[in-house]
């Protein structure tokens, strides 16, 4: 995969989740995400708009590290012994608004100097303030597998394997995840959307339509959690997470 996508880009995304066990439950909703270059994630956002739209290094990877995002990402790769050059890194992420951000999944597309995809990082946040990052050695078709190591939903144990598929072109971006436990796919999730230019009128319109995107995402997660709990889905006790090197 070569670097075809322009960044920054506005992504009117569709997020979908489906569980299959012990009963079927699914939902989908729209949100606004952003594809940005981690070297300068806010280049297209006017300063006067940043209280409503900002993407900060502190909200990703090591939470107490205020260094530039590129430096933190390089530290993570080195701590994990990953030899990617990561000369250009594009991140699909949510934005901070009114002092709050919640980004369940930030996806990093790491490219070499020739514009070829070296690998993908999947940074996962849960509603308990914990973070984890999965390095993915994707195939030419954008597919990777990795063991589940992080407590996300209180209704799933921390075991099984993720099958993750990613796509980034000049027109769109997509990430699809399937969780297999035993020999059964028990959960699938996806985010997909077209890449739109970050013009000031379009950005203002996106903020006006969805001024509190992270608040909405966080609220929806809790709402669906309550609905599952009311259906007597057992809650799996959470153990303290040991963050991987480069995030702790």
Backbone torsions as a table, in degrees:
resi	resn	phi	psi	omega
1	UNK	NA	128.3	176.1
2	UNK	-98.4	163.2	178.1
3	UNK	-75.0	100.2	177.4
4	UNK	-107.4	-23.6	-173.3
5	UNK	-77.9	137.7	173.6
6	UNK	-86.2	139.5	177.5
7	UNK	-136.1	140.0	8.2
8	UNK	-79.2	158.1	176.6
9	UNK	-141.7	145.2	173.2
10	UNK	-89.2	136.6	-176.8
11	UNK	-122.8	100.2	170.4
12	UNK	-74.0	95.7	-165.9
13	UNK	-99.6	152.8	171.0
14	UNK	-111.5	122.8	179.7
15	UNK	-107.8	130.1	-178.3
16	UNK	-133.3	139.8	175.9
17	UNK	-129.6	145.6	173.9
18	UNK	-148.6	128.1	172.0
19	UNK	-110.7	150.1	-176.5
20	UNK	-118.4	-6.3	-175.4
21	UNK	-141.2	138.1	0.1
22	UNK	-81.7	-2.9	174.1
23	UNK	-145.5	165.0	-178.8
24	UNK	-84.9	132.6	178.1
25	UNK	-148.1	127.5	-178.2
26	UNK	-147.2	157.1	176.8
27	UNK	-157.6	163.9	175.9
28	UNK	-148.9	145.9	176.6
29	UNK	-151.1	162.3	178.2
30	UNK	-98.4	151.9	176.8
31	UNK	-156.3	168.2	175.6
32	UNK	-106.9	122.8	175.1
33	UNK	-118.6	175.4	-175.6
34	UNK	-136.9	136.2	171.8
35	UNK	-103.0	115.2	-173.2
36	UNK	-130.4	156.3	171.7
37	UNK	-84.1	124.2	-175.8
38	UNK	-65.2	-16.2	178.0
39	UNK	-70.5	-26.0	179.5
40	UNK	-157.3	73.4	-170.5
41	UNK	-68.9	-20.8	-174.9
42	UNK	-110.5	19.4	-173.9
43	UNK	-58.1	-33.1	-175.8
44	UNK	-96.3	2.5	-177.8
45	UNK	-101.3	119.6	176.7
46	UNK	-60.1	145.8	-178.4
47	UNK	-59.3	-36.6	-177.5
48	UNK	-70.0	-15.4	179.4
49	UNK	-94.5	-10.9	-170.5
50	UNK	-66.7	-21.5	170.2
51	UNK	-59.4	-26.0	179.9
52	UNK	-104.2	-9.7	-175.2
53	UNK	-158.3	101.3	177.9
54	UNK	-148.2	151.4	178.7
55	UNK	-130.1	111.7	-170.0
56	UNK	-114.2	147.7	177.3
57	UNK	-59.9	-38.6	-175.2
58	UNK	-61.7	-23.9	-177.8
59	UNK	-81.9	4.1	-175.8
60	UNK	-137.5	151.7	179.3
61	UNK	55.9	-135.2	-175.4
62	UNK	-64.7	118.4	-171.6
63	UNK	-70.0	-26.0	-177.1
64	UNK	-98.5	13.0	-177.5
65	UNK	-105.7	115.3	-177.3
66	UNK	-94.3	9.4	179.3
67	UNK	-68.6	165.1	178.0
68	UNK	-56.3	152.2	-176.2
69	UNK	-58.2	-41.3	-179.6
70	UNK	-62.5	-37.7	-179.9
71	UNK	-68.0	-43.3	178.4
72	UNK	-63.0	-40.7	-179.9
73	UNK	-65.6	-41.2	177.4
74	UNK	-62.9	-38.6	178.4
75	UNK	-64.1	-39.1	178.4
76	UNK	-64.9	-47.3	180.0
77	UNK	-59.6	-42.8	-179.8
78	UNK	-66.6	-40.9	-179.7
79	UNK	-64.4	-30.5	179.9
80	UNK	-88.6	-3.4	-178.8
81	UNK	69.3	32.3	-178.9
82	UNK	-97.1	125.4	-172.2
83	UNK	-90.8	18.4	178.8
84	UNK	-66.3	142.6	175.9
85	UNK	-75.0	-33.4	179.6
86	UNK	49.0	49.9	-179.5
87	UNK	-67.2	-32.1	172.5
88	UNK	-136.4	132.5	-178.7
89	UNK	-129.9	124.3	176.0
90	UNK	-108.5	133.7	-176.4
91	UNK	-119.4	131.8	171.9
92	UNK	-95.0	118.1	-168.0
93	UNK	-151.4	165.3	169.9
94	UNK	-89.4	161.4	180.0
95	UNK	-106.5	153.9	173.5
96	UNK	-79.0	140.2	176.8
97	UNK	-142.2	129.8	179.1
98	UNK	50.9	44.8	172.8
99	UNK	81.5	8.6	-176.8
100	UNK	-136.7	139.1	173.0
101	UNK	-141.7	139.7	169.7
102	UNK	-139.3	120.7	-175.5
103	UNK	-127.6	94.5	-178.4
104	UNK	-55.2	-35.8	-178.7
105	UNK	-144.2	119.2	168.5
106	UNK	-106.9	125.7	-177.7
107	UNK	-110.7	123.5	-179.7
108	UNK	-104.9	126.3	173.8
109	UNK	-103.0	113.5	-173.3
110	UNK	-103.3	122.1	-175.4
111	UNK	-116.5	152.1	175.3
112	UNK	-86.9	-175.4	-175.7
113	UNK	-65.3	-23.4	179.6
114	UNK	-90.8	2.5	178.1
115	UNK	84.7	17.2	178.8
116	UNK	-97.3	140.3	-178.1
117	UNK	-69.6	123.2	177.2
118	UNK	-91.0	-33.9	-178.3
119	UNK	174.4	177.5	-176.9
120	UNK	-129.9	141.7	171.4
121	UNK	-110.1	133.5	176.0
122	UNK	-113.0	103.7	179.8
123	UNK	-95.1	119.0	-174.2
124	UNK	-110.8	134.9	174.8
125	UNK	-117.3	138.4	172.2
126	UNK	-106.2	174.8	-176.0
127	UNK	-78.6	2.5	178.4
128	UNK	-100.2	10.6	177.7
129	UNK	82.1	12.0	-178.7
130	UNK	-98.2	157.2	-178.3
131	UNK	-135.0	148.5	175.1
132	UNK	-147.0	152.1	180.0
133	UNK	-135.5	125.2	179.9
134	UNK	-101.8	118.4	170.7
135	UNK	-78.3	132.7	-175.6
136	UNK	-121.7	116.8	174.0
137	UNK	-86.6	88.0	-172.1
138	UNK	-76.7	151.4	175.4
139	UNK	-82.2	179.6	178.8
140	UNK	-63.2	-23.2	177.6
141	UNK	-88.7	4.4	178.3
142	UNK	80.6	23.0	-174.9
143	UNK	-110.9	144.9	177.7
144	UNK	-150.2	156.9	174.5
145	UNK	-126.0	145.0	-180.0
146	UNK	-155.2	145.0	176.6
147	UNK	-69.5	142.0	174.8
148	UNK	-72.2	130.7	-177.2
149	UNK	-131.5	3.9	-167.1
150	UNK	-136.3	135.8	179.0
151	UNK	-79.0	116.0	-179.7
152	UNK	-114.8	-73.9	177.4
153	UNK	-82.6	136.9	176.4
154	UNK	-71.4	0.8	-178.7
155	UNK	-110.3	9.5	176.2
156	UNK	-129.1	138.8	174.1
157	UNK	-73.2	162.2	179.2
158	UNK	-91.2	73.1	174.4
159	UNK	-156.2	169.4	-178.3
160	UNK	105.1	-169.3	-174.5
161	UNK	-139.8	137.6	175.9
162	UNK	-93.4	135.0	166.4
163	UNK	-107.0	115.3	-172.7
164	UNK	-117.7	131.6	176.6
165	UNK	-121.4	134.9	-179.3
166	UNK	-129.4	150.5	175.7
167	UNK	-147.3	134.6	174.3
168	UNK	-140.7	118.0	178.6
169	UNK	-126.2	-174.2	177.2
170	UNK	-71.5	-12.5	-175.2
171	UNK	-110.1	-31.9	-173.4
172	UNK	-155.5	172.5	178.0
173	UNK	-139.0	144.2	-178.8
174	UNK	-150.9	142.8	173.8
175	UNK	-136.2	128.9	178.7
176	UNK	-129.2	136.4	-176.4
177	UNK	-128.9	133.6	173.7
178	UNK	-125.8	129.0	178.4
179	UNK	-102.6	122.5	177.2
180	UNK	-110.2	127.6	174.7
181	UNK	-124.0	126.4	-170.1
182	UNK	68.2	-124.0	177.2
183	UNK	-116.8	23.4	-175.1
184	UNK	-126.8	135.4	172.1
185	UNK	-79.8	112.9	-172.2
186	UNK	-101.3	-13.9	-177.2
187	UNK	-154.4	140.9	169.0
188	UNK	-133.8	144.2	176.9
189	UNK	-143.2	151.9	-179.4
190	UNK	-153.4	154.2	169.5
191	UNK	-135.7	135.3	-176.1
192	UNK	-152.5	140.1	176.3
193	UNK	-170.6	158.6	176.3
194	UNK	-76.5	157.5	176.7
195	UNK	-94.0	121.6	-180.0
196	UNK	-115.6	145.3	178.7
197	UNK	-60.6	145.7	178.5
198	UNK	-92.6	80.3	173.1
199	UNK	-93.0	156.8	-178.2
200	UNK	-62.1	-46.1	178.4
201	UNK	-59.9	-41.7	-179.2
202	UNK	-68.5	-36.5	178.8
203	UNK	-66.5	-44.2	178.3
204	UNK	-62.5	-39.3	178.9
205	UNK	-65.3	-39.3	179.2
206	UNK	-65.2	-41.1	178.4
207	UNK	-66.2	-39.8	-179.9
208	UNK	-65.5	-38.5	-179.8
209	UNK	-71.8	-35.3	-175.1
210	UNK	-141.1	74.2	-172.8
211	UNK	-71.0	-20.3	-177.5
212	UNK	-128.0	65.6	-173.7
213	UNK	-63.2	-42.1	-179.0
214	UNK	-69.6	-38.8	176.1
215	UNK	-59.9	-41.1	-179.2
216	UNK	-67.0	-45.0	179.8
217	UNK	-61.5	-46.3	179.8
218	UNK	-61.8	-42.0	178.8
219	UNK	-65.1	-40.0	178.7
220	UNK	-64.6	-39.8	178.2
221	UNK	-59.8	-45.0	-179.7
222	UNK	-68.1	-38.1	179.0
223	UNK	-62.1	-46.7	179.6
224	UNK	-68.0	-33.3	175.7
225	UNK	-62.4	-41.7	177.8
226	UNK	-63.1	-41.8	180.0
227	UNK	-63.3	-40.5	178.2
228	UNK	-66.7	-40.6	179.1
229	UNK	-63.3	-39.6	178.9
230	UNK	-65.9	-21.6	175.8
231	UNK	-89.9	13.3	174.1
232	UNK	66.3	32.0	173.5
233	UNK	-73.9	126.2	-176.1
234	UNK	-63.5	140.1	177.0
235	UNK	-89.2	130.9	178.9
236	UNK	-89.4	123.2	179.4
237	UNK	-57.7	139.4	-179.5
238	UNK	-93.6	131.9	172.5
239	UNK	-100.4	153.5	-179.1
240	UNK	-60.8	133.7	-177.3
241	UNK	-85.7	135.3	172.9
242	UNK	-99.6	106.3	-174.4
243	UNK	-66.3	146.7	179.4
244	UNK	-69.3	162.4	177.3
245	UNK	-57.0	138.1	-179.2
246	UNK	95.6	-10.6	175.3
247	UNK	-119.2	-36.8	-179.4
248	UNK	-61.8	NA	NA
